[in-house]
Amino acid sequence: MKLKSITEFLLGLGIGAIVFGAVWLALEFRYAPEPPGLPLSINTTAATVLSEPMTVPSFKLTDQHGQPFTEKNLQGQWTFLFFGYTYCPDICPMTLAILNQVAQQLRDTAVHPKVIFISVDPARDTTERLGQYVSYFNPAFLGVTGLEEELQTLTSPLGIAYRRSNESSENYLIDHSASILLINPQAQLQALISPPHDATAIAEDYQKILDVLGRT
């Protein structure tokens, strides 16, 4: 997907939301992560909160600035993680647009979550391209990628699945999980947010989670 075409795509979100919502549900049924613990009793709408948060495994990736990015970069703040790729024709731009809406709704809160987009297409998603891509949605978003084996080190334990389709084509697509992961300040998976996504519901759930679990 060319970066300039994102604008055209976003203009059509209102028309395509129902269709892409159905696609999301189908993909999530096939590639949904398994929660590592029982749901915590918090009255959330969009998020499934884990009573036993799962520690994010050690990994070594690279951010859009060419700097190392590891599990330590997840410590000390709440983080929304989403996995995808810049050539994604639908799910990724829609999700990042929604996460931008979430960020705007939470801009006046005391604890601002970080948004990190991790590309599962390192063959095409250079750090430069990632930087351009995520900045289009929000300059504060961070793009990250790395070697395939390092991506697997992170994604497999978290239940994030992805698979390249039409292997012989240079313009291949990647089927991938569509859930947003909420990571707590201890670098633990605290909640799963399954599609279809709604910005207001996500923002409200985020604040409910912090009210119950604390902000640090």
JOMO-V292284 format. One record per residue. N is the residue number from 1. RES is the residue in three letters. OMEGA is omega in radians with two decimals (999 if undefined). BURIAL is 1 if it has 9 or more other ideal C-beta (glycine too) atoms within 8 Angstrom, else 0. Layout:
N_RES_OMEGA_BURIAL, N_RES_OMEGA_BURIAL
This chain:
1_MET_3.11_1, 2_LYS_-3.07_0, 3_LEU_-3.11_1, 4_LYS_-3.12_0, 5_SER_3.13_0, 6_ILE_3.14_1, 7_THR_3.13_0, 8_GLU_3.14_0, 9_PHE_-3.08_1, 10_LEU_3.10_1, 11_LEU_-3.13_0, 12_GLY_-3.10_0, 13_LEU_-3.10_1, 14_GLY_-3.12_0, 15_ILE_-3.01_0, 16_GLY_-3.01_1, 17_ALA_-3.10_1, 18_ILE_-3.13_0, 19_VAL_-3.09_0, 20_PHE_3.05_1, 21_GLY_3.10_1, 22_ALA_3.10_0, 23_VAL_3.11_1, 24_TRP_-3.10_1, 25_LEU_3.13_1, 26_ALA_3.13_0, 27_LEU_-3.09_1, 28_GLU_3.09_1, 29_PHE_-3.10_0, 30_ARG_-2.99_0, 31_TYR_-3.08_1, 32_ALA_3.06_1, 33_PRO_3.09_1, 34_GLU_3.11_0, 35_PRO_-3.11_1, 36_PRO_3.14_0, 37_GLY_3.13_1, 38_LEU_3.10_0, 39_PRO_3.08_1, 40_LEU_-3.07_0, 41_SER_3.01_0, 42_ILE_-3.05_0, 43_ASN_3.14_0, 44_THR_3.14_1, 45_THR_-3.04_0, 46_ALA_-2.99_1, 47_ALA_2.93_1, 48_THR_-3.05_1, 49_VAL_-3.08_1, 50_LEU_3.10_1, 51_SER_3.10_0, 52_GLU_-3.11_0, 53_PRO_-3.09_1, 54_MET_3.11_1, 55_THR_3.10_0, 56_VAL_-3.12_1, 57_PRO_3.07_1, 58_SER_3.13_0, 59_PHE_3.13_1, 60_LYS_3.11_0, 61_LEU_-3.12_1, 62_THR_-3.14_1, 63_ASP_-3.05_1, 64_GLN_3.13_1, 65_HIS_-3.12_0, 66_GLY_-3.12_0, 67_GLN_3.10_0, 68_PRO_3.11_0, 69_PHE_-3.11_1, 70_THR_3.11_1, 71_GLU_3.14_1, 72_LYS_3.11_0, 73_ASN_3.12_0, 74_LEU_-3.10_1, 75_GLN_3.02_1, 76_GLY_3.08_0, 77_GLN_3.02_1, 78_TRP_-3.02_1, 79_THR_2.93_1, 80_PHE_3.09_1, 81_LEU_3.03_1, 82_PHE_-3.11_1, 83_PHE_3.13_1, 84_GLY_3.12_1, 85_TYR_-2.99_1, 86_THR_3.12_1, 87_TYR_3.13_1, 88_CYS_-3.04_1, 89_PRO_-3.00_0, 90_ASP_-2.99_1, 91_ILE_-3.06_1, 92_CYS_3.12_1, 93_PRO_3.11_1, 94_MET_-3.11_1, 95_THR_3.13_1, 96_LEU_3.07_1, 97_ALA_3.10_1, 98_ILE_3.11_1, 99_LEU_3.03_1, 100_ASN_3.08_1, 101_GLN_3.09_1, 102_VAL_-3.14_1, 103_ALA_3.13_1, 104_GLN_3.14_0, 105_GLN_-3.11_1, 106_LEU_-3.03_1, 107_ARG_-3.12_0, 108_ASP_3.13_0, 109_THR_-3.08_0, 110_ALA_-3.08_0, 111_VAL_-3.13_0, 112_HIS_3.08_0, 113_PRO_3.04_1, 114_LYS_3.10_1, 115_VAL_-3.12_1, 116_ILE_3.11_1, 117_PHE_-3.12_1, 118_ILE_-3.12_1, 119_SER_3.06_1, 120_VAL_-3.14_1, 121_ASP_-3.07_1, 122_PRO_-3.14_1, 123_ALA_-3.11_0, 124_ARG_-3.06_1, 125_ASP_3.06_1, 126_THR_3.11_0, 127_THR_3.13_1, 128_GLU_-3.14_0, 129_ARG_3.11_1, 130_LEU_3.14_1, 131_GLY_3.12_1, 132_GLN_-3.05_1, 133_TYR_-3.07_1, 134_VAL_3.14_1, 135_SER_3.10_1, 136_TYR_-3.10_0, 137_PHE_3.13_1, 138_ASN_-3.11_1, 139_PRO_-3.13_0, 140_ALA_3.13_0, 141_PHE_-3.13_1, 142_LEU_3.07_1, 143_GLY_-3.07_1, 144_VAL_3.01_1, 145_THR_-3.12_1, 146_GLY_3.14_1, 147_LEU_-3.09_0, 148_GLU_-3.11_0, 149_GLU_3.10_0, 150_GLU_3.06_1, 151_LEU_3.12_1, 152_GLN_3.10_0, 153_THR_-3.13_1, 154_LEU_-2.98_1, 155_THR_-3.05_1, 156_SER_3.13_0, 157_PRO_-3.13_1, 158_LEU_3.13_1, 159_GLY_3.11_1, 160_ILE_-3.12_1, 161_ALA_3.02_1, 162_TYR_-3.06_1, 163_ARG_3.11_0, 164_ARG_3.09_0, 165_SER_-3.11_0, 166_ASN_-3.05_0, 167_GLU_-3.05_0, 168_SER_-3.08_0, 169_SER_3.06_0, 170_GLU_-3.14_0, 171_ASN_-3.06_0, 172_TYR_3.01_1, 173_LEU_3.10_1, 174_ILE_3.00_1, 175_ASP_-3.09_1, 176_HIS_3.09_1, 177_SER_-3.08_1, 178_ALA_3.14_1, 179_SER_2.96_1, 180_ILE_3.12_1, 181_LEU_3.04_1, 182_LEU_-3.11_1, 183_ILE_-3.13_1, 184_ASN_-3.07_1, 185_PRO_3.06_0, 186_GLN_-3.12_0, 187_ALA_3.10_1, 188_GLN_3.03_1, 189_LEU_-3.07_1, 190_GLN_-3.09_1, 191_ALA_3.06_1, 192_LEU_3.10_1, 193_ILE_-3.07_1, 194_SER_3.11_1, 195_PRO_-0.02_1, 196_PRO_-3.02_0, 197_HIS_3.08_1, 198_ASP_-3.03_1, 199_ALA_-3.11_1, 200_THR_3.13_0, 201_ALA_3.13_1, 202_ILE_-3.13_1, 203_ALA_3.14_1, 204_GLU_3.12_1, 205_ASP_3.11_1, 206_TYR_-3.13_1, 207_GLN_3.08_1, 208_LYS_-3.14_1, 209_ILE_3.13_1, 210_LEU_3.12_1, 211_ASP_-3.10_0, 212_VAL_-3.01_0, 213_LEU_-3.10_0, 214_GLY_-3.00_0, 215_ARG_-3.14_0, 216_THR_999_0
